Amino acid sequence: MPFTFDDLVDDVMRRAPETIRVFLAFRMRCVGCPIACFHNVADASREHGVDPGKFLAALCACS
């Protein structure tokens, strides 16, 4: 499933629950976070100091 940097984190996890393991593998504590419905993939990457390109590629590859 293609994702973009503009997709909300909560939407990504709801549309494709298998992406939760990617968030956890990148040590991102977005699962269950009340801000996940406001942050997009780019925001979350920046907040957690994760390479946004690698993270987005991993999200797209897992679904």
N, C-alpha and C positions, 0 to 999 in steps of 0.2 A: 504494500500500500504506500503510495507516495505521500510523504509529509513535507511540509515547508517550515521555514523559520518562523512564519507567522501563525502557525497552528498553536492553539492554546494547549498547554501541558495536560490539563484535565481531559480535554477532548481527545488527545492522542491516546491516553491510557484507556478511555472509555471505548473508543472505536476499535482499538487493537490492544486488548489486555496483555498480549504477549510482549508488548513494549515495556512493561513494568520491569522485566528483568534487565533491560538495557539501562533504565534509569538507575537501578540498583548497582549494576556493574560499573557505572561511571561514578558511583558513590554520591548520587544525587538523591536527596531525601524528599523528593516531590510526591511520593506516594502518600496520600492522606493529608498532604499539606493544604491548608485553607487558601493559600495564595495560588495554587495550581490552576484555579479557574480564571486567574487574571494574567498570569505570566505565559508568554508564548515560548517556543523552543529557544529562540535567540536570547530572551531574557534569562531563562533558566540556565543556559550555558554560561552566560556572562556572570550570573550570581554565584555559580559553583566553580568558576574558573576552568571550565571544560572547553576543549577545542570544539567550536560549533560545527565545523565541517565534519569532523570524525563522529560527533554525536549524532548529527542528522543522518549520516550515512548508515550508522548502526541501527537507528530507528527504522529507516526504510528497508534495510536488509532483513530485519527480523520479522517483518509482517508480510 
